[in-house]
Amino acid sequence: MDDKHMQIGEVAARTELSLRTIRHYEETGLVVPSAHTQGGFRLYTETDVARLMVIRRMKPLGFTLEQMRDLLDATDRLDGNVALDATEREALLEWVRTYQQATVEQVEKLRIQLQRAEDFAATLAARLKRNAPAARV
């Protein structure tokens, strides 16, 4: 279940996000700790970790904090316990489809950039090999 609470350090280790980044996402309202200890320490659940992972995956794709918030709000509403009428459900699904398409397009752009970077690395390696001093026998 989602009962186990984790402190921010464990969440940071699991998500590979810094404490500062997690706190920033909290300040901007993207993620809110599920609880606090009596001493005021933030406590997170698996659901909170999953939300942070969505944010972590969106960030390198160039999504803004506002876009992340919009998508998370839409998925929260779709996954929530509140009944949605068919029109509202379809509107939310269309919103998620829009983000999915934007993600596919950004992934393709990143593939092209990666290929160019790999080509450049190979070019430099070839240049170094051509210009390296001959090995002594």
FENQUI-V341093 format. One record per residue. N is the residue number from 1. PSI is psi in radians with two decimals (none if undefined). Layout:
# FENQUI-V341093
n = {N | N}
psi = {PSI | PSI}
This chain:
# FENQUI-V341093
n = {1 | 2 | 3 | 4 | 5 | 6 | 7 | 8 | 9 | 10 | 11 | 12 | 13 | 14 | 15 | 16 | 17 | 18 | 19 | 20 | 21 | 22 | 23 | 24 | 25 | 26 | 27 | 28 | 29 | 30 | 31 | 32 | 33 | 34 | 35 | 36 | 37 | 38 | 39 | 40 | 41 | 42 | 43 | 44 | 45 | 46 | 47 | 48 | 49 | 50 | 51 | 52 | 53 | 54 | 55 | 56 | 57 | 58 | 59 | 60 | 61 | 62 | 63 | 64 | 65 | 66 | 67 | 68 | 69 | 70 | 71 | 72 | 73 | 74 | 75 | 76 | 77 | 78 | 79 | 80 | 81 | 82 | 83 | 84 | 85 | 86 | 87 | 88 | 89 | 90 | 91 | 92 | 93 | 94 | 95 | 96 | 97 | 98 | 99 | 100 | 101 | 102 | 103 | 104 | 105 | 106 | 107 | 108 | 109 | 110 | 111 | 112 | 113 | 114 | 115 | 116 | 117 | 118 | 119 | 120 | 121 | 122 | 123 | 124 | 125 | 126 | 127 | 128 | 129 | 130 | 131 | 132 | 133 | 134 | 135 | 136 | 137}
psi = {-2.95 | 0.38 | -0.54 | 2.24 | 2.49 | 2.56 | 2.89 | -0.58 | -0.75 | -0.69 | -0.73 | -0.77 | -0.75 | -0.60 | -0.18 | 0.59 | 2.61 | 2.78 | -0.72 | -0.75 | -0.77 | -0.76 | -0.68 | -0.77 | -0.56 | -0.79 | -0.59 | -0.03 | 0.17 | -0.59 | 2.45 | 2.22 | 2.49 | -0.41 | 3.02 | 2.61 | 2.98 | -0.50 | -0.01 | 0.07 | 2.45 | 2.44 | 2.34 | 2.73 | 3.08 | -0.63 | -0.72 | -0.72 | -0.76 | -0.70 | -0.76 | -0.62 | -0.64 | -0.81 | -0.80 | -0.64 | -0.51 | -0.60 | -0.90 | -0.18 | 0.04 | 0.17 | 2.46 | 2.91 | -0.67 | -0.73 | -0.71 | -0.78 | -0.77 | -0.81 | -0.77 | -0.69 | -0.75 | -0.80 | -0.59 | -0.76 | -0.69 | -0.68 | -0.16 | 3.06 | -0.01 | 2.30 | 2.34 | 2.47 | 2.90 | -0.68 | -0.79 | -0.74 | -0.78 | -0.67 | -0.74 | -0.73 | -0.68 | -0.66 | -0.79 | -0.69 | -0.68 | -0.78 | -0.65 | -0.75 | -0.74 | -0.64 | -0.80 | -0.76 | -0.74 | -0.68 | -0.73 | -0.72 | -0.71 | -0.62 | -0.74 | -0.78 | -0.72 | -0.75 | -0.73 | -0.70 | -0.73 | -0.70 | -0.73 | -0.76 | -0.71 | -0.67 | -0.79 | -0.72 | -0.74 | -0.71 | -0.77 | -0.71 | -0.74 | -0.59 | 0.08 | 2.55 | 2.58 | 2.53 | 2.45 | 2.52 | none}
